[in-house]
């Protein structure tokens, strides 16, 4: 996923269908300097992690 699209999704009040390793996730924040995103699985909000933007997929 490109950085601009990830930022749009993170800022939007509308939930987008985004996955990381085929698991639906919520994008909390995009870190521009190292092109990562802070995400958590929708079914496990306590499991926050930083992942590369390249590993995120929008469906």
VOZA-787386 format. One record per residue (C-alpha): residue in one letter; residue number from 0; x, y, z. Coordinates in steps of 0.02 Angstrom, whole numbers, padded with zeros to 5 digits. Example, Ala and Ser with C-alpha at 12.3 -4.5 7.8 and 13.67 -1.06 7.14 Angstrom:
<recs>
{'A'; 0; {00615; -00225; 00390}}
{'S'; 1; {00684; -00053; 00357}}
</recs>
This chain:
<recs>
{'X'; 0; {00000; 00000; 00000}}
{'X'; 1; {00067; 00171; -00038}}
{'X'; 2; {00098; 00297; 00100}}
{'X'; 3; {-00033; 00423; 00043}}
{'X'; 4; {-00173; 00294; 00036}}
{'X'; 5; {-00126; 00226; 00208}}
{'X'; 6; {-00134; 00403; 00278}}
{'X'; 7; {-00305; 00431; 00198}}
{'X'; 8; {-00371; 00271; 00275}}
{'X'; 9; {-00299; 00313; 00447}}
{'X'; 10; {-00380; 00487; 00442}}
{'X'; 11; {-00548; 00429; 00376}}
{'X'; 12; {-00696; 00397; 00491}}
{'X'; 13; {-00751; 00261; 00369}}
{'X'; 14; {-00680; 00088; 00403}}
{'X'; 15; {-00579; 00020; 00256}}
{'X'; 16; {-00552; -00164; 00220}}
{'X'; 17; {-00365; -00178; 00251}}
{'X'; 18; {-00268; -00336; 00292}}
{'X'; 19; {-00095; -00380; 00356}}
{'X'; 20; {-00046; -00562; 00324}}
{'X'; 21; {-00229; -00591; 00274}}
{'X'; 22; {-00291; -00532; 00446}}
{'X'; 23; {-00409; -00381; 00446}}
{'X'; 24; {-00324; -00234; 00534}}
{'X'; 25; {-00359; -00056; 00586}}
{'X'; 26; {-00227; 00075; 00539}}
{'X'; 27; {-00197; 00191; 00687}}
{'X'; 28; {-00053; 00294; 00623}}
{'X'; 29; {00068; 00305; 00476}}
{'X'; 30; {00251; 00340; 00511}}
{'X'; 31; {00313; 00431; 00355}}
{'X'; 32; {00499; 00427; 00397}}
{'X'; 33; {00516; 00238; 00391}}
{'X'; 34; {00358; 00195; 00291}}
{'X'; 35; {00275; 00091; 00425}}
{'X'; 36; {00102; 00092; 00502}}
{'X'; 37; {00042; 00062; 00679}}
{'X'; 38; {-00098; -00066; 00663}}
{'X'; 39; {-00197; -00190; 00765}}
{'X'; 40; {-00304; -00340; 00714}}
{'X'; 41; {-00491; -00300; 00721}}
{'X'; 42; {-00520; -00454; 00829}}
{'X'; 43; {-00374; -00415; 00948}}
{'X'; 44; {-00358; -00227; 00981}}
{'X'; 45; {-00228; -00255; 01118}}
{'X'; 46; {-00106; -00329; 00991}}
{'X'; 47; {-00035; -00168; 00917}}
{'X'; 48; {00115; -00181; 00802}}
{'X'; 49; {00217; -00081; 00679}}
{'X'; 50; {00215; -00156; 00504}}
{'X'; 51; {00287; -00104; 00336}}
{'X'; 52; {00164; -00015; 00223}}
{'X'; 53; {00214; -00135; 00084}}
{'X'; 54; {00137; -00278; 00185}}
{'X'; 55; {-00035; -00197; 00196}}
{'X'; 56; {-00170; -00240; 00069}}
{'X'; 57; {-00333; -00149; 00034}}
{'X'; 58; {-00476; -00258; -00027}}
</recs>
